Each structure stands twice: as C-alpha cells, then as structure tokens.
C-alpha cells in the first residue's frame, strides 16, 4: 500500500487483528455493546466476539462475518424489502468499461466500479449496497468515504476503517482542502485500479435535505484530480456508474424538516455532534418501507459525447447527464404521487394511488410531524417541507423524461 495514503485509507489485512483488539478495549464501544446484549457479562461479550473473529483476515472478511448479518437484520426488521436492479451493468466486457486493464493478478478480471449515487442515509446507503453486491455475485463490496465530522469517537473511526472506509477531511482551509481532495482522488484511482476495489461516493457533500438530488461539479472535479490524460480519460478510468437509491419512506424526514425550520428561524444554526448521531440512529432503526437500488448505464458508454467540450462546460454537462440518469432511475411509490398532488392542490397523479394510499400517507405524516421537538413548532411549514421531500423525486423524474423525449 502506498504510504502517502496512510492518513486516510482503510485498514490493511495486517492491521485488522490489532484494530479489533483495540476496539474491544474501548470503554465507549463496550457501552454500545452492552446496549445490544445487556444480559451478557463484559468478559463473555469480548470472548464471544473474539471467537467470532476467528478466521477474519481482511476488511472484506470482517464485513461478511460481522456487518452482513447486521445489515440483513436491518433490512428484515426496518424495510419491506431491498431490491437491486443492476441490469444496466450486464453485457459490457472489461475493455468497454475500463480504460486500463487490471493491474493485479487477482482471481477475477471483472470490472470494478465507482458508484456515484444520491444520498439518503448516512450509514445505510453503502451498507445496503455491500449486501446487494455480495448477494448478486459480485466479487467484492465497496470502499466508502466518510466525513471526519462523523468520526466523533475513536471507536467509530476504528470500526469504519475495519469496514473499508476511507476518511474525507472536512472544515479545512481552501489550500488544505485542495491538497486533501487531490490525495483522496489519487486514493480512489489507486483503490479501483490497483487494489481492485469498488467505490461508493455520494453525488454531493451531505444529503439533499429536500430530496432534490443534484450532482455537484466539485465531486466530479475531485474524482478527475487523480489518474492521467484528459478529464474524460481520468473519469473513464474509474468506471463510474450512476446509482439511484429510492426509499418509500425516509425515517429522517421529520429531522430534516425540523432542521429546515431551525435554519429558517436562526440562519446561523448548525447541527451538533449529537444531532448527527440522532440522524444516524434514526436512519438505521427507522421504518423505510420498500427500498430499491438501480444502476444506470456506466458513463464510459457515453462520456466521449462530452469529451470535446471546453473544461468549463464539461463538468456541468457531465453532472447534468448523471442527474438525468439518476432521476430516471427513481422507483416511485404512491406517497411520491400523493405528495405532489397535495402540494399542487390537484389530482393530476390520482391514477397512481388509491384512497387507502392517501389515508395511510396522511397517518404517516401526522405521526412524523408529532416527532418534531421544537418549542415554536410551525406545523404548516414542517408539513410542506416533508411533502416536498416526497414530491421532488417525482418532479425530477418527470422533468428528466420530458427532457429526453
């Protein structure tokens, strides 16, 4: 492994055992474990985990042994199913998708991908994808970038590095941010082409609170800092796949609406570390309904159409095309159509839902709004914000289809 990446990379195989022991010795981590199994004495909890760790040599081993069962439990308990539509990845050979041939002698020569997706959940976006890839027969999971603002305890940083996460540094000076972005881009290229890993990265920094999912040019520019050749060559080297994540229900919708009001009432409002933890916990354990992950055609199949554009236009055109792919990939549910009609005050989308669907969604809205804990709760504003979150995927889907007709 290149030494220059030591500051940000996940753990290597040789570091896993020590990292696991340090995790077991962490007082705060043990408090978390106690919450999951309060009936087990501390020493026995450690013994059980050490036994379970037997044979784990790599971060992928760790994911399959420890994380996959947890994520599958979350899918069973807190969703109505999680589906993977990867049909758009079928039928392409490595030469079509990959600018450079594999550089290692691993046991397979299948392409590795950089999944660029909309961002719905801080923890689960990549965790669900890991399980879906493994269960669909892909040779490995994804490495992910996690903002250091979320790594608020040593045990969290240790755990995510064991779970194939690399660190994204936040709140830097402009110069330090540029250097950090360059290093991260070089690492992503190294991970895809030399380590033979897939990458997952969100299309923008942070979640789109109103579900109006738009790719930031800055993310694409960062990805193109590594590699060689033109911007199109550098991005082609990563096998970028636009990936649409659709939730029937977003368990954090009321928290996002609450934050909208807090920022409206106090423009200087900033979330606390506790707010981030609350969002993570709610996202993991809240009800999501049906969840669908849908891959679009890899951009290597069409990026040459944009390659001749001036650099100033290239990234915005690319972001727009990726957005079109993402928006067309939404799985739409009755609540999306109901929300749009409620906002517009009409019944234009009524063919897509029933009276029972409306009653269920109204009941859901009432329950979510009741969870908002603000002293000056603005019910009408909060309701409009939540409805907008569910209407925007449909708005964008309809707009993208109109644009390509």
N, C-alpha and C positions, 0 to 999 in steps of 0.2 A: 504493500500500500504506500502511495506517495506520502512522504512526511508532511508536505505542505497542507494536507487535508486533516491532520490530527486534531485541529481545533474544532472541526465541525462534523466529522464523519461519525457513522455508527460504530459500534464495537466490532472488532475483528474476532475471528474464531478463537484466537489465542487469549483473548481478554475476557471471554464470556464467563468462565468459572469464577474468576476473582470478582467480577462485577456482580455476579449472583450472590456471592458470599457477603459482599458489602451491602447489597440490597437487604439481605436477611438480617444484618446487624443494625439497620437503620431504625431508630426509635419510631419515627413518624410512619414509616412503612408498616411496622408491626402494629401500630394503632389501626391502620387501614385494614390489615389482615384480620385483626380482632373483630372488626365490624362485620366481616363476612362469615367468620366462624368463632363466635364468642364462647362457644362451649368447649373449644379445644385449648388446652394449656399452651402457653407460648412455646415451650420447648418442643412439644409434639407438633405444633404447626410448622416449625422450622424443619423438624425431622421428615414430615410428610413432603414438604416442598423439596428438600434435598433428594429424597428418594425419587420424586417425580422428575428431577433434573438429570437423573442418570441417563447417559447417552446423548445429552444435548451438547452439541459441539459448536454450532453456528447460530447466528440470529434467525435463520430460516427454521432450524430445528426448534428454537425457542418459540417461534410463532406457532408452529404446528402442534407442539406439545402443550403450551400454556394458553396462547391467545386464541387460537382457532376454536377450542371448546367454549371459551367465554363469549366470543362473538356469536357463535352459533346459538348459544343460550339467549343472548340479547335478541337475535332475530326471531327465535321461537316465542319469547316472552313479550317482546315490545314492538313487534311488527305483525302484519298479516302476510308475511312472505317477502323475500328479497330476491328479485329476478335479474339475471344478467343476459342482456341481448348483445352478443358480440358478433353477430352475423356479418357486420361490415368489415371485420378483420379476416374473414375467410377468403381464400382464393388468391392471396398475394404471396409470392415467394420472397425470399430474403433479398434477392437482387432488386426487386421492385421497391421494397420498403426501405432498404438500408443502403446508405451512401457508401459505407465501408464494410468490408467483410468482417466476420467475427475475428477478434484478435487473440482469443484464447483457445485452448484445446478442451473446452468443456464438452460434456457428453451430448450436447444438442446444439444445432446451428439455427434454431428458430429465432426470429427477430425479438429484440427487446423493445419496449415501448415507453414513451413518456406520455402519460395520460394527463391531459390538461382539462380540468373539469370545473363546473360551477361548484360552489362551496356551500354545503347545507349544515354540516355538523363538524365541530372542532375535532372530535376524536373518531367518529364512525365513518366518515367519508372514505378514508383509506382502509380502515379495518374491515368494513364490509367488502371492499374491493379485493382485499387479500384473500378472504374466504371464497369469493366468487371465482377468482382466478384459479385457485388450487382445485376447487371442485369442478372447474371446467377443463381441467387437464393441462393448464399452463405450467411450465417448469419451475416458476418461482413467483414470489409475491411482488410487492413494490417497496422501494425506499421512499421516504417522505420527508419533506422539510417541515420542521416545527419551529415556530417563533420562540425566541428565548424568553419572551414575556410570559409564556405559559409554563416555563420550567422553573416554577417558583420554589420548589423544594429539591434538594439533591436526589431524593429517591425517584422523583418524576423524571429528572434528566437521565438518571441511570437506567430506569426502566425503558424509556423511549429509545435510548441508544441500543439497548438489547433488542429492541423491536424494530430495527432497521430504520431509525430516524436520524436525519442529519439536521444540524442546528441552523436556523435562519436568524441572524442578528438584527435586532430592531433598535430604534431610538439612537441612531448614530449620527455623527456629523456628516455633511454631504460627502466629504472626502473619504471618510471611513466607510460610508455606505457604498460608495463606488468600489472600493477595494474588496468589501465583503461580497458584493454582487459578482465581481469578477471571479473570486475564489469559489463561490457557490456554483457558478456556471461551469467552471473548469471541473468541479467535482461531479456535477450531473453528467457531463460528457464522459468523464472517466468511468462513472458508475454504469452507464449504458453500454459503452463500447469496450471497456476493459474488464470490469467486474462482472459484466453480463447481468445487470440488474434492470428491472423495470423501475420507473419513477412515477410517482403521483405528485402533481402540483396544482394548486388552485389557480384559476384564471385571474385572480386579483388578490391583493393583500386583504385579508379579513373576509368575513361573509358579507354578501349583499343583503343588508337587513330587510329590504323590501322585495327580495327575490327578483329584482331586475338585473339579471345576470349579464355582465359585460366584461369582456377580456380587456385587461389593462395593457396598453402598448409596452409599459415598463417591464411586465413579466416576460414578454417575448424578446425584448431587447436584452434582458438579463440572460435568457437562455442562449442568445446568439453571441454572448461575450466569449464563450468557450468555443473550441473547435477551430477549423481553418476554412479559408475561402470566403465567398460572399455570404451575406446574411442568410440567403436561402440555403446555401451549402451547409452552413453551421446548424441551421434548424433541421434540415433534411437528415443530418447525422443522428438526430435524436428520435426519429420515428414518432413524431407527435401524433397522438390520437385524441381528438375532441371527445370528451366523455360527459354525457348528461346524467345527472343524478336527480331523480324525481321522488319526492316524498308526498304521500297522500296528505299527511298531517305533519306539521313541524312542531314538535313539543316545545321549542323555544320561541314560538311565535309571540306569546304574551310578554316574554322577557325583552324581545326585540321592540315590541310596541311600547313597553314601559321605557326603554332607553330612548325611543323617539320623543316621548313626552318630556323626559328629563332633559334632553338636549334642547327641546323647544323652549322649556321654561328657564333653562340655565345653559346658554351656549358654551360655557366653559366646562360643562360636566364631562367627566372622564370616568370610565369604569374602573373599579378597584380590582385587586387580585381576587378578592372574594367573589366579585361579580363573574369573573372568568371561570372560577371553579363552579359556581352555581350553574352557569351555562353548560359547562362540560357535563356535570351530573344530570341536569335536566335533559340534555340531548341524548345521553346514553340510556337513561331509565324511563324516559317519557314515551308515550304511545305515538307511533309513526304511521300506522296503517300500512298500506302497500308501499313498497319501495322498489324502484326499477333503476338499474344502471344500463345505459345504452351507449354503445360505441358508435361513433361516426367513422366514415372512411378516413384512413390515415392521410395526413396533409401531404405526404410525399407523392400522392397520386395526382395532386393538383397545384402544388406550390409553384411549379415552373410557370404557371399562368401569371404569377405576380412578380417573378424574379427580375423582370426588366424594369420595374417601377423604380423611380428615384427612392433613395433610402428614407427620405422624409415621408413618402407616401406608402412605402412597402409595409411598414409595421401596422399602420392604421388599417390598410386594406386587408392585411392578414388577420388582424383582430376581428374585423367586421365579418370576414368569411368564417372564422372559427365560431363567432357568435351565431351566425346563421345555422351552422351545423348543430350547435348546442341547442338552439331554440327549436329547431325542427325535431330534435330528439326527445323532447319532453313527453313523458307519459302523463296524459291529462286525466283527471278524476272529476267526478261530479262537483266536488267543492270548488274546483277552479272555475267551472262554468257558472255556478251559483254566485260565487263572489263577484264575478264580472257583471252579472245581471243586477245584483244588489247595488253595486257602485253606480251603474248606469241608470238604474231605476227603470229597467225594462225587462222583457222576457225573451230577448233575442236568442239566447242559448238554451231555451227550455227543452229542446229535443234531446239534450244530453243529460237530463236529470229528471227525477220524479218528485212528487210531493213528499214522499218519505225521505228522499235525499235532503230536501230543504229542511225538513223538521229535524233531522239528525245533525245537519250542519249548524242550525240555529242553537241547538242544545250544546253542541261543541263550543261554539263562540261564547255562549253565556258562561260555560264552565271555565274557559280560558281567561276571560275578562275578570272573573271573580278571583283569579290568582294574582292579579296585579296589586302590588302593595305600595301604593303611593298615597300620601295624605290628601293631595289635591287631584284625585283621580278624574280624568276627563274621559268619561265613557264613550262619548261620540267620537272623539279624536282617536282613542285607542281602537275602537271598532273599525274605523275607516282604515287605520294602519294595518290591522290584521287582514281585512278584506283585500287590501292592495297586495299584500304578500301572496295571497292565493290567486289573485286575478292576473298578476304580471306574467307568470309563465304562459298563460293562455294568450294574453296580449302579444307577447313576443313570438309565440308560435304562429299566431295568425298573421302577424306582420312579416315574419320570415317566409311563410308560404306564399304570401302575396308578392313579395319581392322576387321570388324565383319562378313565379308562374309565367 
